[in-house]
């Protein structure tokens, strides 16, 4: 597309799942101009995600302590995102989990938003966020609730700013419909399937890996395995590390952070990958499947779209790639583990990896390119 294009994102601070989407956007369209509230990527991250290009940032970039405490400036985010002047661009892509879908555009510009989720801590995780942040009471709680109240008003009021919505799962598409009243196109995010291979060896342990934060439920996994004779390897670090360690028994090895190559090597030989979070998509279970490893997952959210599985008491088929458990509780997870053990021999590594290929980076880039360009040409032809 020989037109001027801009990509606007919430904030660049780490290289995570959302940033992989932006990496693909910049691969597909090398001439994209990039915008974000802040950019604190290191040189290697910037080279990977942005192909070395600079990011046009907002005034928040220069505020005190913005690098570590940018979230404290949340009340300023709506104002800041509206200060970007994008009038010279024909096509604006936003990649949004918070604020960037609210960027201002005019009637003769096409705005397509790849929404990772409506602002979760302002909507469906509102109460949980306040409790976990200790902001559910007191004067700080009052102001936090007030800020999130106005953020919801702004978020809903700006739902007409994108001309089209694309999102990463049917699970999130339902949330977009409920909150914004908008239909969206589902294009699953990119997973680097080629970085993973199958091992011919299966060792006598299970594995889980994640950031140690409350909604990932790593403590639940450790507590459940402490009641079994099975070995579990736990990879990851974060605020919940102490809590997780306190629930570990001698059959559980908590490794903390490990390099990616070591994580892959350990995952390849595991009996199964354990996943207890309710995610919008969930990249880790897909990566495990790319290793040919079955997944024991909480049966809700994106896992129902990325894993072909059965719940306890259902019949496992040769096309299945994992099993589900019903609730985020120790008894339910134990039921899922026992269900898996009763059917372990029915899972085929090649079949499991084949399922993961549905989410490859190449597939994402092809679908995004075709969809965005078709939407643009159809919109242009009607002008």
N, C-alpha and C positions, 0 to 999 in steps of 0.2 A: 504494500500500500504506500504509494508515493504521496503521503499527506503528513502533516505535522501531528505527532502523537505524544501524549504525556501519560506517565504512570504515577499515581499518587497513592502513598501508603501511610499507615498510621505513624510508625516509628521504627527506625533501624537501630537495634541494640544488640541483637544476637543473630545467630544463624540457625533458625528453627524451621518448622514445617511451612509456615506462611512465607518465609523468605525463599523457600524452594520454589514456590509459585512465582515470586518476583524474578527469581533467577531464570525461570523458563520464559517469562514475558520478555526479559531483556535478551534472551537467546533468539526468540522468534523475531523480535523487532529491535535490532541493534541501535536504531536511531531514536529510541524512546528517550524523552527527557524525564528525569526522576525527581519527584517531590515527596517530602515527608515532614512531619512536625520536627523530628530530630534525627540526626545521623551520628552514631557513635561506634560504627563498625571499625574493626581494625583493617589493615591493608589487605590481608589475605581474604577476609570476608567480603570486602568491597570488590575485590577482583572477581571473586566467584559469583556473587549475587548481581552486581551492577556492571560487571565487565570493566571495572576500573573507573567508571564514570562518576562524576560528582553528583551529589544530591542537593537540590534546592530546599533549604530548610526554613522553618518559621522562626519567629522571635524567641520561641521557647528554647531553642538551641543555645542561646546566650544567657539564659537566666541562671542564677546561682544554683549549683548542685544538680543541674538538669541531667547530667550523665547517670547518676545513681538514683535520683529521686524525682524523675520526670513525672511519675504518676501523681505526685502531690500537686501538680499544676493542672489536674483534670478539669477544674472549673473554667480554665482558659482555653481548653481544647476546641470547643465549637467556634469561638471567636478566631482562634489561630488558623484553623483550617479554611475559614472563609476569607482570609487575607491573601491567599494565593491568587495571583492574577494569571489566569490560563487562557485569556481571550485569543491568543495567537495560535491555539491548537485546534485542529479539526476533530480529533478523537481523544477522549479522556478515558483512561482505564483507572479504576480505583480498586485497590485490594484492601478490604476493610474488615476488621473485627471490632472496631470502635467508632472511628470518627471520619475516616477519609471519604466515605460514601456521601458525606454532606458538603463536599466541595462545590463552590458556585460555578455554574456554566450558563451559557446563553442558549437561546432557542436554535441557533444555527451550529451548535456543537453537539456531537453525540457522546453521551456519557454511559459507559457500560461498567457496572460494578460487580467484581468478583467478591461476594460477601462470604467471609469465613464463618461469621455468625453475627446477628445483632448483638449489641453490647451485653454480654452475658451477666455481668455483675450489676447491670441496671435493670435487667428483665428477669429471666428465669432463675438465675442464681442470686438474686437480690438478697433474700433473707440469709442464705448460706454464707454469702460474702460478708455481710455485716457481722454475723456471729464469729466466723473464722478470723476476721480482722479486729475483733473486740470493739466493734463500732455499733453494736445493737442497743446501747444505752448510754446515758450521760450526755454531756454537752457536745463531745466529739461526735457521738452517735447522731445527735440532732442535726448537726451541720452536714454529716455524711449523707444522711437520708434526704436532706434538703437538696444537696448537690445532685444526687442520683435522681431525685424527682424531676429536676429541671433538665437533666440529661435525657431522661425518657421523653419529656415533652419535645425537646429539640430533635431527638432521634426520630420520633414519629413524624414531626412536622417536616423533616427533610426527606421523607421516604419517596417523594416524587422527583427528587433531583436526578437520580439515575434514570436513564431511558429504558435500560434493560438490566435485569439481575441475572447473574450466574452464581451458582453456589456449589459447595463441595460434597453434598450428600442430600438424599431425599429427606433425611432427618432434619437438616437445617432448612431445607425448602419449606417444610411445614411450619417452622418457626417464623420464617420470613412472611409467609402467608398470614399467619396469626397476628404478627406485630405490625407489619407494614401493609397488609392487604394486597401483596404483590405476588404474581407468579414468577418463578425463576427456572432457569435452565440448569440441570445438574451435570457438572463435569467434575469427576473425581480428581483430587489433587495428584501431583506427581510423586512417585516413589522410585528411588534408584534401584530397580530390580537387578540390574546388571552387577551391582556391588556384592550380591549375595549368591552363593552356590550351595548345592546339596552336599552333605557329607555322607559317606557310606557307613559311618559309625554312629550308633546311638548309645550314649552313655547313660548311666543310672542316676540322672538328676533332672529336675524341672528348672525352669529359668524365668525370671521376670526382670524387666529393666524399665526405669522411668525416673523422672524427677520426683523427689520426695516432698510432695505437696499434698494437702488433704484430699482433694478430689480424685487423686490417682489411686487411693485406697491401698497403698503399699503395706500399711500396718495391718490391714485386714488379711492380705495374702500371707504375711508372715505369721500372724496369729493362727490362721487356719492350718498352715503347714506344721506349726508347732504341735498340733494335735495328730500328726500323722508320722509314719516311719520314713516318709519319702524325703530325699535330699532336695534342697532348693538353693539355687544361686540367685542372689539379689544384686542387681547392678543399678547404680544411681546415687545421687546425693541431693541434699536440699534441707529445708527447714524441719522436715519431719524425721530426719535421720535418728535423732535420739529416741523418739517415740517408737520407731520401727525396731531399733536395736533392743529396746526394752522388752519386746515381745518375742524375740528370737530364741529358739532352743538349739541344741547342739547339732541338729540335722540341717541347720540353715547357715549358709555362708553369705555374709553381707560384705560385698567387695567395694562399695562406694563407687566413685568414678573410675572407669577404665577407658583406655583408648579404643577407638572404633574397631580396629582390626581384632583386638582381643574379644570385644563384645560379640562380633560376628562369629569368631571361632567357637566361643562358648555356646552361642545360640544354635549353631549348626548341629551340635551333638546332643542337644537336649531332647528329653522325651516329649515335652510340650512346653509352650510359652503360656504364662499365666497373665491374664489381663482383666482387672477388676474395675476399671474406670468407665464412666459413661461419657464417651467422647463424641464429638461431632463427626469425626471420621476415624482417626486413630491410625497413625503410620506404623507404630511398633508391631502390631499384629500382622500387618501386611509384610513387613520386613522378615518377620519370623516365618511366614508362609513362603516367602521367596527362598528361604533356606530349606524348604520342605518339612518344616516343623509344624505340627498341629497346634491349635490354640484352644485353651480353656478360657472362655470369656464371659463376662457379664452380658446377658442377653438383652441389651438395649442400646440405643444410639447407633453410631456408625458401624459398630461391630456386626450388626445384623445385615449390613450391606457388603462388608468386606470378607466375612467368613461364611462359608457354607457349612452349617452345623445343625445339630439337633439338641433338644433339651432332654433331660433325664426321662426315661420311660419311652422315648421315641426310638425308632429303628435307625441305626447308622447305615448309610449307603456308601458305595464305593466312590462317590463323587464328593463326599463330605471332607471338610478340611479342619474341623474342630468340633467342640461341644460348647453348649451354653449352660449357665446357671441362672436361676430366676431372680435372686435378690443379692444386694451388696451386703451380705451377712456371712459370718463364719459357717453356720450350718449349710447354707445354700452352696457356698463354694466347695465345702467338703463333699456335698452331694455331686457336684460337677466333677471333682477329682475322681471320685469312686466310679462315676459313670464313664469317664475317660479310661480308667484302668481296666474296666470290664470290656472295653472295645478297642484297646490300644492297637491290636494287631490288624485292625480293619483299615487303618489309615495308610495311604500310599504317598510317599514323598514327592514323586513326580507329579501326581494329581494336585497336591497341595501347592507346589510351585507354579503349576499352570494357572491356578486360580489367581495367584499374586500378579501374574503378568497383565491382568485386566487394569492394573493401576500404574503401569510403567510411565516414566517421564516422556518417552517418545509418543505414547498414546495421548497423554495430556497436551503436549505441545501441538500435536496434529489437530485435536478436537478444538482446542482454544483458538488456534489460528483460523481454522475453517469457520468456526462459529462467529468470532468477532468480525472477521472480514465480510462474511455474508450479512450479518446484521448491519454493518456500515453501508454496504452497497445497496441493500434494500431500503435503508433509511434515506440514503442519498438520492435514490431514484424517485422517491416520493416528494422531494423538495420542489 
